[in-house]
Protein backbone atom coordinates (compact mmCIF):
# COMPACT_ATOMS: atom_id res chain seq x y z
CA UNK A 1 0.00 0.00 0.00
CA UNK A 2 1.24 3.44 -0.90
CA UNK A 3 2.32 5.89 1.79
CA UNK A 4 -0.01 8.91 1.76
CA UNK A 5 1.72 10.86 4.54
CA UNK A 6 2.79 13.65 2.19
CA UNK A 7 -0.74 14.05 0.78
CA UNK A 8 -2.21 14.03 4.28
CA UNK A 9 0.20 16.77 5.36
CA UNK A 10 -0.67 18.79 2.23
CA UNK A 11 -4.39 18.40 2.93
CA UNK A 12 -4.07 19.10 6.64
CA UNK A 13 -2.15 22.33 5.91
CA UNK A 14 -5.01 23.60 3.70
CA UNK A 15 -7.86 22.90 6.12
CA UNK A 16 -8.80 23.98 9.58
CA UNK A 17 -8.05 21.23 12.11
CA UNK A 18 -11.67 21.19 13.29
CA UNK A 19 -14.99 22.66 12.27
CA UNK A 20 -17.84 21.52 10.09
CA UNK A 21 -15.38 21.10 7.20
CA UNK A 22 -12.16 20.71 9.17
CA UNK A 23 -9.56 18.01 8.74
CA UNK A 24 -11.40 15.87 11.29
CA UNK A 25 -14.18 15.62 8.67
CA UNK A 26 -11.60 14.57 6.08
CA UNK A 27 -10.31 11.85 8.41
CA UNK A 28 -13.83 10.44 8.79
CA UNK A 29 -14.38 10.55 5.01
CA UNK A 30 -11.11 8.66 4.51
CA UNK A 31 -12.21 6.03 7.03
CA UNK A 32 -15.67 5.66 5.49
CA UNK A 33 -14.19 5.53 1.96
CA UNK A 34 -11.75 2.81 2.96
CA UNK A 35 -14.44 0.74 4.65
CA UNK A 36 -16.85 0.96 1.72
CA UNK A 37 -14.04 0.71 -0.84
CA UNK A 38 -12.71 -2.55 0.56
CA UNK A 39 -16.18 -4.07 0.44
CA UNK A 40 -16.55 -3.15 -3.25
CA UNK A 41 -12.95 -3.91 -4.24
CA UNK A 42 -12.44 -0.29 -5.30
CA UNK A 43 -9.14 1.01 -6.65
CA UNK A 44 -7.70 2.30 -3.39
CA UNK A 45 -4.87 4.07 -5.27
CA UNK A 46 -7.61 6.39 -6.58
CA UNK A 47 -10.07 6.38 -3.69
CA UNK A 48 -7.80 7.09 -0.73
CA UNK A 49 -5.98 10.09 -2.28
CA UNK A 50 -9.34 11.44 -3.48
CA UNK A 51 -10.69 11.23 0.07
CA UNK A 52 -7.57 12.88 1.47
CA UNK A 53 -7.74 15.78 -0.99
CA UNK A 54 -11.51 16.17 -1.47
CA UNK A 55 -11.87 19.40 0.56
CA UNK A 56 -8.54 21.19 0.01
CA UNK A 57 -10.31 23.86 -2.06
CA UNK A 58 -12.37 25.18 0.82
CA UNK A 59 -13.55 27.80 1.68
CA UNK A 60 -14.27 28.56 -2.01
CA UNK A 61 -17.95 28.39 -2.89
CA UNK A 62 -17.28 25.77 -5.56
CA UNK A 63 -14.84 23.87 -3.39
CA UNK A 64 -15.10 20.64 -5.38
CA UNK A 65 -13.73 22.27 -8.55
CA UNK A 66 -11.07 24.17 -6.62
CA UNK A 67 -10.09 20.99 -4.78
CA UNK A 68 -9.87 19.04 -8.04
CA UNK A 69 -7.60 21.64 -9.65
CA UNK A 70 -5.32 21.75 -6.61
CA UNK A 71 -5.24 17.96 -6.44
CA UNK A 72 -4.28 17.68 -10.11
CA UNK A 73 -1.50 20.23 -9.63
CA UNK A 74 0.02 18.56 -6.58
CA UNK A 75 -0.22 15.07 -8.08
CA UNK A 76 1.32 16.22 -11.38
CA UNK A 77 4.21 17.75 -9.41
CA UNK A 78 4.72 14.41 -7.68
CA UNK A 79 4.69 12.65 -11.08
CA UNK A 80 1.76 10.35 -10.36
CA UNK A 81 0.35 8.17 -13.14
CA UNK A 82 -1.99 10.26 -15.32
CA UNK A 83 -4.80 7.68 -15.31
CA UNK A 84 -4.77 7.60 -11.50
CA UNK A 85 -4.71 11.41 -11.35
CA UNK A 86 -7.71 11.57 -13.70
CA UNK A 87 -9.64 9.12 -11.48
CA UNK A 88 -8.79 11.09 -8.34
CA UNK A 89 -9.73 14.41 -9.92
CA UNK A 90 -13.05 13.07 -11.25
CA UNK A 91 -13.99 11.71 -7.81
CA UNK A 92 -13.20 15.06 -6.17
CA UNK A 93 -15.07 17.07 -8.83
CA UNK A 94 -18.35 15.21 -8.32
CA UNK A 95 -18.31 14.42 -4.59
CA UNK A 96 -20.14 17.51 -3.38
CA UNK A 97 -23.87 17.83 -2.67
CA UNK A 98 -23.92 21.36 -4.09
CA UNK A 99 -21.53 20.88 -7.02
CA UNK A 100 -23.63 18.21 -8.66
CA UNK A 101 -22.21 16.17 -11.51
CA UNK A 102 -22.51 12.46 -12.10
CA UNK A 103 -20.10 10.09 -10.43
CA UNK A 104 -19.05 7.85 -13.30
CA UNK A 105 -16.63 5.56 -11.47
CA UNK A 106 -16.95 3.31 -8.46
CA UNK A 107 -14.36 5.38 -6.61
CA UNK A 108 -16.23 8.64 -7.31
CA UNK A 109 -19.45 7.05 -6.09
CA UNK A 110 -17.84 5.82 -2.90
CA UNK A 111 -16.24 9.20 -2.13
CA UNK A 112 -19.57 10.92 -2.74
CA UNK A 113 -21.30 8.43 -0.43
CA UNK A 114 -18.66 8.78 2.30
CA UNK A 115 -18.86 12.57 2.23
CA UNK A 116 -22.65 12.47 2.45
CA UNK A 117 -22.64 9.88 5.24
CA UNK A 118 -20.48 12.20 7.32
CA UNK A 119 -23.21 14.85 6.99
CA UNK A 120 -25.83 12.50 8.43
CA UNK A 121 -26.73 11.08 11.82
CA UNK A 122 -25.27 12.28 15.11
CA UNK A 123 -22.11 13.54 13.42
CA UNK A 124 -24.21 15.32 10.82
CA UNK A 125 -26.24 17.05 13.53
CA UNK A 126 -23.02 18.07 15.27
CA UNK A 127 -21.53 19.40 12.02
CA UNK A 128 -24.75 21.27 11.18
CA UNK A 129 -24.62 22.93 14.60
CA UNK A 130 -20.95 23.82 14.03
CA UNK A 131 -21.85 25.35 10.67
CA UNK A 132 -24.67 27.40 12.19
CA UNK A 133 -22.37 28.72 14.90
CA UNK A 134 -19.54 29.42 12.44
CA UNK A 135 -21.96 31.44 10.26
CA UNK A 136 -23.77 33.11 13.18
CA UNK A 137 -27.12 31.58 12.19
CA UNK A 138 -30.13 31.18 14.49
CA UNK A 139 -31.56 27.84 15.53
CA UNK A 140 -34.32 28.13 12.91
CA UNK A 141 -31.70 28.17 10.13
CA UNK A 142 -29.98 25.21 11.77
CA UNK A 143 -33.25 23.25 11.63
CA UNK A 144 -33.98 24.39 8.08
CA UNK A 145 -30.59 22.97 7.02
CA UNK A 146 -31.85 19.49 7.86
CA UNK A 147 -34.83 19.91 5.55
CA UNK A 148 -32.94 21.71 2.79
CA UNK A 149 -30.04 19.26 2.63
CA UNK A 150 -29.42 16.61 5.27
CA UNK A 151 -32.71 14.72 5.01
CA UNK A 152 -32.26 14.50 1.22
CA UNK A 153 -28.88 12.80 1.38
CA UNK A 154 -30.06 9.21 1.85
CA UNK A 155 -31.74 9.34 -1.56
CA UNK A 156 -28.55 10.53 -3.25
CA UNK A 157 -26.32 7.61 -2.31
CA UNK A 158 -24.90 5.15 -4.83
CA UNK A 159 -23.76 2.04 -2.97
CA UNK A 160 -25.92 -0.41 -1.08
CA UNK A 161 -23.47 -0.34 1.84
CA UNK A 162 -23.81 3.45 2.16
CA UNK A 163 -27.59 3.21 1.87
CA UNK A 164 -27.62 0.67 4.69
CA UNK A 165 -25.48 2.93 6.88
CA UNK A 166 -27.58 5.97 5.96
CA UNK A 167 -30.86 4.39 7.06
CA UNK A 168 -29.86 4.48 10.74
CA UNK A 169 -28.35 7.93 10.45
CA UNK A 170 -31.48 9.25 8.73
CA UNK A 171 -33.72 7.82 11.45
CA UNK A 172 -31.58 9.49 14.09
CA UNK A 173 -31.96 12.87 12.36
CA UNK A 174 -35.74 12.49 12.21
CA UNK A 175 -35.84 11.63 15.90
CA UNK A 176 -33.54 14.55 16.71
CA UNK A 177 -35.74 16.99 14.78
CA UNK A 178 -38.83 15.70 16.55
CA UNK A 179 -37.15 16.15 19.94
CA UNK A 180 -35.77 19.63 19.24
CA UNK A 181 -39.14 20.70 17.82
CA UNK A 182 -40.90 19.65 21.02
CA UNK A 183 -38.29 21.37 23.17
CA UNK A 184 -38.57 24.61 21.20
CA UNK A 185 -42.33 24.56 21.74
CA UNK A 186 -41.83 23.93 25.45
CA UNK A 187 -43.66 20.62 25.25
CA UNK A 188 -41.01 18.61 27.11
C-alpha positions in Angstrom: 0.0 0.0 0.0 1.2 3.4 -0.9 2.3 5.9 1.8 0.0 8.9 1.8 1.7 10.9 4.5 2.8 13.6 2.2 -0.7 14.1 0.8 -2.2 14.0 4.3 0.2 16.8 5.4 -0.7 18.8 2.2 -4.4 18.4 2.9 -4.1 19.1 6.6 -2.1 22.3 5.9 -5.0 23.6 3.7 -7.9 22.9 6.1 -8.8 24.0 9.6 -8.0 21.2 12.1 -11.7 21.2 13.3 -15.0 22.7 12.3 -17.8 21.5 10.1 -15.4 21.1 7.2 -12.2 20.7 9.2 -9.6 18.0 8.7 -11.4 15.9 11.3 -14.2 15.6 8.7 -11.6 14.6 6.1 -10.3 11.9 8.4 -13.8 10.4 8.8 -14.4 10.6 5.0 -11.1 8.7 4.5 -12.2 6.0 7.0 -15.7 5.7 5.5 -14.2 5.5 2.0 -11.7 2.8 3.0 -14.4 0.7 4.6 -16.8 1.0 1.7 -14.0 0.7 -0.8 -12.7 -2.6 0.6 -16.2 -4.1 0.4 -16.6 -3.2 -3.2 -12.9 -3.9 -4.2 -12.4 -0.3 -5.3 -9.1 1.0 -6.6 -7.7 2.3 -3.4 -4.9 4.1 -5.3 -7.6 6.4 -6.6 -10.1 6.4 -3.7 -7.8 7.1 -0.7 -6.0 10.1 -2.3 -9.3 11.4 -3.5 -10.7 11.2 0.1 -7.6 12.9 1.5 -7.7 15.8 -1.0 -11.5 16.2 -1.5 -11.9 19.4 0.6 -8.5 21.2 0.0 -10.3 23.9 -2.1 -12.4 25.2 0.8 -13.6 27.8 1.7 -14.3 28.6 -2.0 -18.0 28.4 -2.9 -17.3 25.8 -5.6 -14.8 23.9 -3.4 -15.1 20.6 -5.4 -13.7 22.3 -8.5 -11.1 24.2 -6.6 -10.1 21.0 -4.8 -9.9 19.0 -8.0 -7.6 21.6 -9.6 -5.3 21.8 -6.6 -5.2 18.0 -6.4 -4.3 17.7 -10.1 -1.5 20.2 -9.6 0.0 18.6 -6.6 -0.2 15.1 -8.1 1.3 16.2 -11.4 4.2 17.8 -9.4 4.7 14.4 -7.7 4.7 12.6 -11.1 1.8 10.3 -10.4 0.4 8.2 -13.1 -2.0 10.3 -15.3 -4.8 7.7 -15.3 -4.8 7.6 -11.5 -4.7 11.4 -11.4 -7.7 11.6 -13.7 -9.6 9.1 -11.5 -8.8 11.1 -8.3 -9.7 14.4 -9.9 -13.0 13.1 -11.2 -14.0 11.7 -7.8 -13.2 15.1 -6.2 -15.1 17.1 -8.8 -18.4 15.2 -8.3 -18.3 14.4 -4.6 -20.1 17.5 -3.4 -23.9 17.8 -2.7 -23.9 21.4 -4.1 -21.5 20.9 -7.0 -23.6 18.2 -8.7 -22.2 16.2 -11.5 -22.5 12.5 -12.1 -20.1 10.1 -10.4 -19.0 7.8 -13.3 -16.6 5.6 -11.5 -17.0 3.3 -8.5 -14.4 5.4 -6.6 -16.2 8.6 -7.3 -19.4 7.0 -6.1 -17.8 5.8 -2.9 -16.2 9.2 -2.1 -19.6 10.9 -2.7 -21.3 8.4 -0.4 -18.7 8.8 2.3 -18.9 12.6 2.2 -22.7 12.5 2.4 -22.6 9.9 5.2 -20.5 12.2 7.3 -23.2 14.8 7.0 -25.8 12.5 8.4 -26.7 11.1 11.8 -25.3 12.3 15.1 -22.1 13.5 13.4 -24.2 15.3 10.8 -26.2 17.1 13.5 -23.0 18.1 15.3 -21.5 19.4 12.0 -24.8 21.3 11.2 -24.6 22.9 14.6 -21.0 23.8 14.0 -21.9 25.4 10.7 -24.7 27.4 12.2 -22.4 28.7 14.9 -19.5 29.4 12.4 -22.0 31.4 10.3 -23.8 33.1 13.2 -27.1 31.6 12.2 -30.1 31.2 14.5 -31.6 27.8 15.5 -34.3 28.1 12.9 -31.7 28.2 10.1 -30.0 25.2 11.8 -33.3 23.2 11.6 -34.0 24.4 8.1 -30.6 23.0 7.0 -31.9 19.5 7.9 -34.8 19.9 5.5 -32.9 21.7 2.8 -30.0 19.3 2.6 -29.4 16.6 5.3 -32.7 14.7 5.0 -32.3 14.5 1.2 -28.9 12.8 1.4 -30.1 9.2 1.8 -31.7 9.3 -1.6 -28.6 10.5 -3.2 -26.3 7.6 -2.3 -24.9 5.2 -4.8 -23.8 2.0 -3.0 -25.9 -0.4 -1.1 -23.5 -0.3 1.8 -23.8 3.5 2.2 -27.6 3.2 1.9 -27.6 0.7 4.7 -25.5 2.9 6.9 -27.6 6.0 6.0 -30.9 4.4 7.1 -29.9 4.5 10.7 -28.3 7.9 10.4 -31.5 9.2 8.7 -33.7 7.8 11.5 -31.6 9.5 14.1 -32.0 12.9 12.4 -35.7 12.5 12.2 -35.8 11.6 15.9 -33.5 14.5 16.7 -35.7 17.0 14.8 -38.8 15.7 16.6 -37.2 16.1 19.9 -35.8 19.6 19.2 -39.1 20.7 17.8 -40.9 19.7 21.0 -38.3 21.4 23.2 -38.6 24.6 21.2 -42.3 24.6 21.7 -41.8 23.9 25.5 -43.7 20.6 25.3 -41.0 18.6 27.1 
